[in-house]
Amino acid sequence: QLQLVESGGGLVQAGGSLRLSCAASGRTFSSYAMGWFRQAPGKAREFVAAVARSASSTRYADSVKGRFTVSRDNAKNTVYLQMNSLKPEDTAVYYCAADERPPLTPSALGTRYDYWGQGTQVTVSS
C-alpha cells in the first residue's frame, strides 16, 4: 500500500505561482510513475502532468504545457508540481496519483493509477 499526501495549495492571484508537493510513504516510491490530476466543481477529473519512475520522461496536458513543471525527488519520496502563470481556469482540487505498472511514457489515463492522495485546493482569483 502506498500513501500519498498533497500539500501546497492555496489562494493566488492570476499570474502568480504555487508549488504543490506530494509526499509518499509505505512502498518503494521510485517504483511508481507519478501523475497529477485536477477536478474543478461540476467538471470531470482531468490529467495535468506525469513523470516517469526515474524522471526520464514527463507528460503534460496541453492546457498547462509551458506553465507547469512536474518533477520528483526519489530520495525524498516526493513529487512536485510547479505552477506558474496561473489562470482562474486552473482553479480545482489537485490530486497526485501513483501508477505501479507504468508504461515507458507516463500515462494520462486516470484509470491506470492505483493510489491517490486526498487532494489540495488551488484557487486562482482574477
C-alpha positions, 0 to 999 in steps of 0.5 A, a space after each residue: 500500500 502506498 500513501 500519498 499526501 498533497 500539500 501546497 495549495 492555496 489562494 493566488 492571484 492570476 499570474 502568480 505561482 504555487 508549488 504543490 508537493 506530494 509526499 509518499 510513504 509505505 512502498 518503494 516510491 521510485 517504483 511508481 510513475 507519478 501523475 497529477 490530476 485536477 477536478 474543478 466543481 461540476 467538471 470531470 477529473 482531468 490529467 495535468 502532468 506525469 513523470 516517469 519512475 526515474 524522471 526520464 520522461 514527463 507528460 503534460 496536458 496541453 492546457 498547462 504545457 509551458 506553465 507547469 513543471 512536474 518533477 520528483 525527488 526519489 530520495 525524498 519520496 516526493 513529487 512536485 508540481 510547479 505552477 506558474 502563470 496561473 489562470 482562474 481556469 486552473 482553479 480545482 482540487 489537485 490530486 497526485 496519483 501513483 501508477 505501479 505498472 507504468 508504461 515507458 511514457 507516463 500515462 494520462 489515463 486516470 484509470 491506470 493509477 492505483 493510489 491517490 492522495 486526498 487532494 489540495 485546493 488551488 484557487 486562482 482569483 482574477 
